Amino acid sequence: MAHEEQEKRELLSTSFAQFVEVLCKSTEKTWRFALGTTAGWALEQMNRSLRHGLPQGFFIVAVKEGEEQVVFGPSAVLSLFGHGWRLQTVTDEDLGGRKSSGIAAAASDKFVEVKCSSTGKVWRFAAGTKAGYALLRMNQELELGLPLAVGIEGVNDGEGSVKFGPDAILIDYGPRWSFRTAFHEGYGQTRSTSGSQSDLSQKGVIKPDGSFTMQHITPEYIGRILVVTFFLFLLGGLLTLFLEFLPDLLSIISSLT
């Protein structure tokens, strides 16, 4: 009972807080950001301050012992979750298997849960996260051979599903609604070795506004660049030879006339 009262007092105090603290895992430094700051901007500021050689943060999460972490998309606003929760960055070294457990009732109104239809795993995303970013994060965690999701939808028995576009904000529709990834049967897109998570060029570039672009650098792509470069040099050489012999050619033509 005393523990519950303490949690209530701490939750009440968070509503009057003036800033949010975020731990930078690369430097172990705690940053303070004003309420209303987006996660993308905060992450950009922390990454800019890193010394050469230190791993950069990919995104910000809220963590609590015994709870599934909550992922902040770039457009999500940093917020306090209450007793036991802390915000921190996630680097490439931190990515890996994570254990899932119960739901924190005190923080349940500050995140949206989305079920990955390919793996059955339930992800948590902070309120305000764009659907496109959430979809990218879930697809990046898929094992080889699993189908890539093409969108996120909200479902409710007896009602039509709600489709979320890439720029749509994830929000909780109520207790009867659930959210999941959607993919077309036989769509033909699966996780392959060309989408390895260890290669940053395959992860895509996530912009501060929550949009993203994928970078596909393959041996075939590099080979095409080399072939085009070869033909450019060949064309340049032929043009140089033509210009060198042009005066002689003009003199021969003039002598014939």
Residue, then its C-alpha position, 0 to 999 in steps of 0.5 A: m500500500a505504501h509503495e502504491e502511494q509513493e508511485k502515485r505521488e511520483l506520478l503526480s510530481t511528473s505532471f509539474a516537471q519542467f524537463v525530461e532527462v535522457l541518458c546518452k548510452s555512448t557517454e553515460k551523460t544525462w541530458r535535460f530537454a524541455l517538455g515538448t521536445t521531439a525525440g528526433w531533435a534530442l537524438e540529433q543534439m546528443n549525436r552531434s556532441l559525440r567524440h569521434g569513434l563513439p557509437q551514435g544513437f539510433f533512437i530513444v527508448a523508455v525502459k523499466e525493469g520487468e517491462e517491455q521498452v517503449v520506442f520513441g519515433p523521431s516525431a514523438v514528444l519526450s514525456l515522463f512515464g512515472h516511477g521506475w521508468r527512465l529514458q535512454t538512447v539505443t546504439d548499434e551495440d545495444l540492439g539484440g534480443r529483448k524480453s517482453s513482460g507485462i504492461a505498466a498501467a501507469a504508462s499505458d496511456k502514453f504509448v501504443e502497442v502494435k503487434c508484428s504479424s510476422t513474429g507475433k511480438v508486441w511492440r510499444f511506441a510512444a504516443g506521437t510516433k509516425a506509423g512509417y517509423a514504427l513499420l521501419r523499426m519492426n521490419q528491421e528486426l525480422e529474421l531472414g525469410l519472414p515477410l516484410a510488413v507493408g503497413i499498420e492497421g487498427v482492427n476492431d471486431g464488427e468494424g472496418s480496419v483503419k489503415f495508417g499511412p506512413d505520416a499518420i500518428l499512432i494513437d490509442y483508439g480505445p480498449r476494444w481496438s488493437f493494432r497490427t502490421a499488415f502484409h499481402e499474401g504472396y507479396g514476394q517481399t521477405r527479409s534477405t541477406s541484402g537487408s542485414q541489420s549489421d550494415l548501416s547502408q541497409k538500415g535506411v536514413i531516418k530523418p528528424d521529421g520521421s520520414f525515411t529513405m532506404q539505401h540499397i548498395t549491392p555488388e550489382y549496383i557497384g558493378r553498374i557504376l564501374v561499367v558506366t565509369f569505364f565507358l565515360f573514360l573510353l569516350g573521353g579518350l576517343l574525343t581527345l584523339f579526335l581533337e588531336f588529329l582534327p588539324d591534320l584532317l582539316s588540312i587534308i580536306s583543304s588540300l583536296t579542295 
